């Protein structure tokens, strides 16, 4: 069976990645993770886009919780 027909039979696959992702945003995420976890930029660049964003979200949660605790202590 021709390759094109195999692709059609399998259906559309979800595309992902960093296609057209703003380069400035990518550097912000890498810097944010490196600053908080002290991982090298090479380690962080090895992450898949979604995994890197998940780490950014986790750090943001940590910072949010720390800020809430700080405000409660006042």
N, C-alpha and C positions, 0 to 999 in steps of 0.2 A: 504494500500500500504506500502510495507517495507520502512523503513527510508532511506536506501541507494537510492532507486529509487526517493524518494521525493527530496533528495539532488541533484541528477542528473538533475531532471526536472527544479529545480530552477536555475541551471547553476552555474558557478564558481563565488564565491564571492571574492571581493578584500580583500586581507589580508594586514594588516598594523601593527602598533605598533612598539615596540622597540626591536623586536627579532633580535638578533645578533648586536645590536647597541653598539658601543664601550662605555664601562663604563666611560672611561676618558672623552669622548666627552659629555656624559650626565652630568657629574659633571661640566664641563666647561660651559655648557649652564645654569645650575642651578646657578652657581656662577655669571655668567654674568647678569642674570635677577635679582638676589638678590642684587647685587652690585648697579645696576641702579635704580631699583624700590623699593628696601628695603622690598621685600616680603620675608616671611620665606621660608626655603627650603621645609618645609612640604607643604605649599601652592603650590609651584612650582611643586613638585613631583606629586601633584594631577592632573595636566594638562595632557591631552592626548599628545602623542608625537608630533603630528602635531601642536597642539595649542602652545606648548612650543617653537617649532621651529619658529612659526609665531611671537611670542613675541621677540625672538632673532633677527629676521629679522627687526622688527619694531624698536628695540633699535639701531640696526646697522644703519638704515636710519636716526634716530635722530642724532646719533653721526656723521654720514657723513655730514648731513646738517649743524650741528654746526661747523664742521671743515671747510666746504666751506665758511661759513659766516666769520669765523675767518681769513681765508686766504684773503677774499675780503676786510676786514678791514685794512689789512696791507698796 
